[in-house]
């Protein structure tokens, strides 16, 4: 069990919602040809689009493997007119680009003005030990915390940032398939995991969905299926096609959300979000979903897939984020690496 005292929650820290003001977004420049054997140049072009959109209203911290990569990236950004004082390059070696999972989760508090931002450094095992070659990325939170001169907390629990989503006032979404998977924390029961979420992120209430979508090698990360877009409002990936591989799973998740309550016992408003249909090989679909969007200070970056449902998803999110520009980014090359925009971003809250 986690310690009773001297954890972030006992010191007043909590994890803010993604739509709350950011100081910055953290990214890691993609370079792993094993992740994207045929799509790497296209994926790098997607990153340039993301950086261009984000730096208009917040700092973008970008981890780059070495000084040579930094020079290459700087030249690409300058060519697009994107390089500015709000884009900060950090020469730091990474194995891969999935910073949502390998990076820290930031928490804030008003109770400790001199340390109002802190980093939670969960154990990172590359999605249940599937990719041992990626284990060195477990050191990324330590680097970022040191760079920002932040307190760093280290829970003795495996958790990836994409496996949870929070409303900023005490409620967390997650899935049984991921957090209760024996390849993560076989020694922990559901109540133990909820205690860790309480002690390290300030979560008072956890809503458990069932499973994630087909093709997801993360064992059901929540950021492909359901996301908070307001304290009491959730978008939920859904399909009405009974022949869709994801039909039963998504219907089950939708019904669980309809029956769920927030931390104060109030029902949620659940908004369906369509799916983009099958992307990738017929025998092994890719985990493509519109739910894998990222909420920046002035933009919402949404993966799209050249499918008729692109417009439906974008319009639904525009209704939900009327003060932000909702921008579709063609992400089929990115999702060949088995993740999309939310998977590669990590927000640093404003303090």
Secondary structure, DSSP 4 states (H G I P E B T S, - for coil): ---SSSSTGGGT-BPPPTTSPEEEEEEE----TTTSTTTHHHHHHHHHHHHHHHTTTSEEEEEESSHHHHHHHHHHHHHTT---TTEEEEE---S---HHHHS-EEEE-SS-GGG-EEEE--B--HHHHT-GGGGGGGGHHHHHHHHHT-EEE--SSB--GGG-EE-SSSEEEEEHHHHT-HHHHTT--HHHHHHHHHHHH--SEEEEE----TT-TTSS-GGGTEEEEETTEEEEE----TTSTTHHHHHHHHHHHHH-B-TTSPBPEEEEE------B-SSSB----TT--EE-SSEEEEEE-SSTHHHHHHHHHHHH-TTSEEEEEE-HHHHTTT--TGGG-EEEE--
